[in-house]
Amino acid sequence: MSTCKKTYYGVSVGILMVKTHFRRYLGDIGHAGTWPFPVQYRIVEDAVPAKMTDLHNVSLLEPFKKAAQELIDAGVDGITTTCGFLSIYQKELTDFCGIPVATSSLLQVPMVARIIASNKKVGILTYNSESLGGKYLEAVDIAPDTPVYGMPQDSEFVRSIREGDDSVPYAVLRREVLDLTARMLRENPSIGAIVSECTNLAPFTADIRKRALKTVYT
């Protein structure tokens, strides 16, 4: 368990960041203006987009622990991250940090499943549906039959994150996100609520909600 005396006060939330260079719009966890209170960021240098959908070998666990320790030493009271795929490290990071840790928005899925009608399902929107399954879901107690829909891997949304391209227009990203939302609802009419795994989907939450006519959790 990690313990320490604080260096500073008044910044309660620490955010572990994947090392990226794409544009983060207001609403994204990595945009400081999203928050109505001060937050502290810490970039995990080894955590690049190409590695974040293949965390089964736990190669990034130690770098994330190290960065978390730095945030704790500085004075934060809780930690979250900029990548929902870190759900796979939820137990390990929580046990290590000794303070509240929310690795992923996916932690909300079991709760949301309990507050919607029993004949409805939670739909998950993700950066990569081919990778988001198995242990990523098991680690946070998500039912294996939960509908998971990912951004097309040839989309501008995915390319801009993977390549660090900050020039893609907001309207292009929005259209791609809404196209995916429409497909998920068309193929799964029993969806009663939506959880966005990818924190980079958060700027489009209001648009997703309007298109889906469902509550959206980020």
Secondary structure, 3 states (H helix, E strand, C coil): CCCCCCCCCCCCEEEEEECCCCCCCCCCCCCHHHCCCCEEEEEECCCCHHHCCCCCCCCCHHHHHHHHHHHHHHCCCEEEECCHHHHHHHHHHHHHHCCCEECCHHHHHHHHHHHCCCCCEEEEEECCCCCCCCHHHHCCCCCCCCCEEECCCCCHHHHHHHHCCCCCCHHHHHHHHHHHHHHHHHHCCCEEEEEECCHHHHHHHHHHHHHHCCEEEC
